């Protein structure tokens, strides 16, 4: 078995695509209509993809602290500076649970927690 994608529902597809491209660094792979008032976009930077679904009639429930999606970076301090320069709030961290792992959390436009992690 191989993990190939995760799906999240978003309020505004344009805002979410922009966030995941500009802040996270994913690339738009494909985008298409998914039915009346629904549009779907897939973004990726490797084999696994992030599917964004936007239904104009759907009322989204609020995300809590979980679930979260994890994105690895080479340099956590640099990633924090880039996030701050882009106006992205660091909601938690940095946290270092062991000598080889450090991470912090941000939120996407819909409040989904994203873990930005450095592993040495």
PASEPA-972162 format. One record per atom (N, C-alpha, C, CB): residue in three letters; x, y, z. Coordinates in steps of 0.02 Angstrom, whole numbers, plus 50000, padded with zeros to 5 digits. Glycine has a CB too. Layout:
N
ALAXYZ;...
This chain:
120
UNK500434994150000;UNK500005000050000;UNK500455006250000;UNK499525000050061;UNK500225011449966;UNK500615017649960;UNK500155023549972;UNK500965018149891;UNK500365028250015;UNK499975034250028;UNK500045038849967;UNK500215037850093;UNK499465041149939;UNK499505045349879;UNK499215052349886;UNK499165041849824;UNK498715053449931;UNK498475060249940;UNK498085060950005;UNK498035062249881;UNK498015067150026;UNK497585069050082;UNK497115074350056;UNK498015071750145;UNK496495074250080;UNK495985078950058;UNK495795083650114;UNK495355075150033;UNK495755090050098;UNK495475094950146;UNK494965099150109;UNK496045099350177;UNK494455101150145;UNK493935105550118;UNK494115112750137;UNK493225103550144;UNK494045117250089;UNK494245124150100;UNK493675128850083;UNK494865125850058;UNK493685134850113;UNK493165139750100;UNK493285143450035;UNK493135144750158;UNK493925145150021;UNK494095149049963;UNK494675145749927;UNK494265156449982;UNK494545142949869;UNK495055139049833;UNK495645143449812;UNK494755135749772;UNK495505149449789;UNK496055154049768;UNK496525155549826;UNK495765160549740;UNK496235157349884;UNK496655158849943;UNK497065152849964;UNK496215161150001;UNK496755146949963;UNK497105140849984;UNK497655138849935;UNK496605135049992;UNK497525139349871;UNK498045137749822;UNK498625142649830;UNK497755138149750;UNK498485148949836;UNK499005153949845;UNK499425152449907;UNK498695161049850;UNK499095150849963;UNK499445149350025;UNK499895143250017;UNK498935148150082;UNK499625137849991;UNK500025131649985;UNK500585132349933;UNK499575125849967;UNK500505136649884;UNK501045137949836;UNK501565142649865;UNK500765140749770;UNK501345148449890;UNK501815153649911;UNK502125152449979;UNK501465160249911;UNK501745149950026;UNK502005148950094;UNK502315142050102;UNK501445149850145;UNK501975136950080;UNK502205130050090;UNK502675127750034;UNK501615125350095;UNK502575130249973;UNK503015128449918;UNK502775122749874;UNK503675126649945;UNK502125120849881;UNK501855115749837;UNK501705118849769;UNK501205112649868;UNK501625114549719;UNK501455116849652;UNK500775114049632;UNK502005114749601;UNK500385118249598;UNK499735116049573;UNK499855110949518;UNK499325122149546;UNK499575104949527;UNK499655099449480;UNK499065099249431;UNK499715092749517;UNK498465099949458;UNK497875100149415;UNK497295103249454;UNK497685092949391;UNK496825105949414;UNK496235109349443;UNK495655108149396;UNK496365117049454;UNK495065106649424;UNK494505104949381;UNK493845105649419;UNK494575097749353;UNK493285106349383;UNK492635106549415;UNK492475099749446;UNK492075108549365;UNK492135099849504;UNK491955093649538;UNK491205092949546;UNK492285093449606;UNK490825096649508;UNK490105096449513;UNK489835103549521;UNK489875092049572;UNK489185104249530;UNK488895110849539;UNK489205114449599;UNK488125110349548;UNK489455120449588;UNK489745124649640;UNK490335121449676;UNK489215126449691;UNK490655116549645;UNK491225113149676;UNK491815113249628;UNK491045105849695;UNK492405114749655;UNK493015114549616;UNK493545110849657;UNK493255121749597;UNK493985107249623;UNK494485103149655;UNK495175104949627;UNK494345095549645;UNK495665105149671;UNK496355106449650;UNK496815101549686;UNK496565113849664;UNK497325099249651;UNK497835095049680;UNK498495098749678;UNK497895088149643;UNK498855098749734;UNK499515101749738;UNK500005096549763;UNK499505108049785;UNK500645097249745;UNK501145092349766;UNK501845095249760;UNK501085085949725;UNK502315091849793;UNK503025093149782;UNK503405086449780;UNK503315097749838;UNK503035081149773;UNK503315074349771;UNK502755069649751;UNK503625072349839;UNK502825063349769;UNK502325058449748;UNK501645059249782;UNK502575051649760;UNK501625061349844;UNK500985062249879;UNK500705069249862;UNK501065061349956;UNK500045069549857;UNK499715075849838;UNK499245078149894;UNK499335074949773;UNK499105084649893;UNK498605087649936;UNK498015089649893;UNK498895093849975;UNK497425086849908;UNK496825088349870;UNK496425093649908;UNK496395081949858;UNK496275099149874;UNK495855104449902;UNK495175104049868;UNK496185111449894;UNK494645103849908;UNK493965103849880;UNK493605109949907;UNK493585097249899;UNK493315113749861;UNK492935119649879;UNK492235119049851;UNK493275126149854;UNK491745118549896;UNK491035118449878;UNK490735124849905;UNK490675111949906;UNK490495129149861;UNK490235135749881;UNK489645135249928;UNK490035139649819;UNK489275129649928;UNK488695128849971;UNK488855125450037;UNK488155124949935;UNK489455122950044;UNK489635119050104;UNK489865123650160;UNK490195114050087;UNK489605122550219;UNK489835126050278;UNK490355121750312;UNK489235127750326;UNK490955124450317;UNK491505120550345;UNK491485120750421;UNK492175123050320;UNK491625115150452;UNK491705115050524;UNK492405117650541;UNK491585107850553;UNK492485120150600;UNK493125122850621;UNK493615117250636;UNK493045127450682;UNK494235118050614;UNK494755113350632;UNK494965114850703;UNK495365113750583;UNK495125109750741;UNK495415110650807;UNK496175110150801;UNK495145105450857;UNK496485108150854;UNK497215107250853;UNK497415101350809;UNK497475106150925;UNK496965096650802;UNK497105090750760;UNK496535089650712;UNK497205084350804;UNK496635087050653;UNK497265084350629;UNK497755089850610;UNK497135079750569;UNK498365087950595;UNK498855092550567;UNK499215089050509;UNK499365094850622;UNK499475093050465;UNK499875090450410;UNK500595092550421;UNK499615092950340;UNK501075088350406;UNK501785089750417;UNK502155091150353;UNK502105084050454;UNK502585096250355;UNK503005098150298;UNK503725098950323;UNK502755104650265;UNK504175095250291;UNK504875095350313;UNK505265100850278;UNK505215088650298;UNK505705104150317;UNK506155109250290;UNK506875107450310;UNK505965116350317;UNK507355110350273;UNK508055109150289;UNK508285113350348;UNK508495110550229;UNK508025119450354;UNK508245124250405;UNK507635127450438;UNK508715129650374;UNK507495125350499;UNK506895127750535;UNK506935135250549;UNK506815123950600;UNK507515137750569;UNK507575144850584;UNK507435149050522;UNK508275146350612;UNK507705146950465;UNK507575150550403;UNK506835150150385;UNK508005147550346;UNK506525144350393;UNK505805143650378;UNK505395148350422;UNK505585136250389;UNK505575148950486;UNK505215153450531;UNK505275160650507;UNK505475152750603;UNK505865162650486;UNK505965169550462;UNK505565170750399;UNK506715170850449;UNK505555165950353;UNK505155166650292;UNK504415167350308;UNK505275160650244;UNK504175163150354;UNK503465163450373;UNK503295170250403;UNK503295157750425;UNK503725172650448;UNK503605179150480;UNK503605184750428;UNK504135180550534;UNK504075184450381;UNK504115189550328;UNK503495189550284;UNK504745188450286;UNK503175183750277;UNK502565183250237;UNK501945184750278;UNK502505176250206;UNK502035186450342;UNK501465188050384;UNK501095182050412;UNK500985192250347;UNK501415176250409;UNK501115170050435;UNK501275169550510;UNK501365163750397;UNK500755168750550;UNK500845168350623;UNK501105161450643;UNK500185169850659;UNK501615161350685;UNK501855155150716;UNK501395153950776;UNK502635155550737;UNK500985148750775;UNK500505147750829;UNK500785143650886;UNK499885144350802;UNK501335140050874;UNK501645136150927;UNK502355134350906;UNK501235129750942;UNK502805134650955;UNK503495132550942;UNK503965138450934;UNK503515128150881;UNK504595136750922;UNK504835130150903;UNK504875125350964;UNK505525130750872;UNK504785119050948;UNK504795113650998;UNK505335108750977;UNK504095110051003;UNK505725106451026;UNK506255101651011;UNK506175095551057;UNK506965104851019;UNK505815090451035;UNK505685084651078;UNK506295080051086;UNK505115080651050;UNK506785080751041;UNK507405076851046;UNK507945080651009;UNK507315069551018;UNK508585078651016;UNK509125082450984;UNK509095082750908;UNK509785079451004;UNK508725078450875;UNK508725078150802;UNK508095081150770;UNK508805071150780;UNK507605083050810;UNK506965085350783;UNK506755091950814;UNK506425080050794;UNK506575096750771;UNK506285103050794;UNK505705104750748;UNK506825108850794;UNK505185107950775;UNK504615109750734;UNK504235115650764;UNK504145103750725;UNK503815118650721;UNK503355123850744;UNK502705122850705;UNK503645131050734;UNK502175126250728;UNK501525125650696;UNK501295132450669;UNK501015122850745;UNK500975132150611;UNK500615137850582;UNK499915135250565;UNK500985140850518;UNK499495139650538;UNK498835137550516;UNK498735139750443;UNK498275140550561;UNK498365135650406;UNK498195137550337;UNK497605142450340;UNK498015131350293;UNK497365145050284;UNK496825150050285;UNK496185147750319;UNK496665152150215;UNK496075141150325;UNK495475138550357;UNK495595136150429;UNK495195132950316;UNK496195137350455;UNK496335135550524;UNK496625128650534;UNK495725136150563;UNK496785125050480;UNK497095118550487;UNK497815119350510;UNK497065114550420;UNK498005115650563;UNK498685116050588;UNK499175112550541;UNK498725112950659;UNK499725116050527;UNK500255113350486;UNK500895113250527;UNK500355117450420;UNK501205107450531;UNK501835106750568;UNK502415107450519;UNK501865099850605;UNK502845112250533;UNK503435113350493;UNK504015110250533;UNK503555121050476;UNK504335105150505;UNK504795101050544;UNK505485100550511;UNK504505094250554;UNK505995100750553;UNK506685099650532;UNK506925093350567;UNK507145105850549;UNK507195088650528;UNK507465082450556;UNK508185081750532;UNK507035076250536;UNK508645081150580;UNK509355080550562;UNK509595073450571;UNK509785085250604;
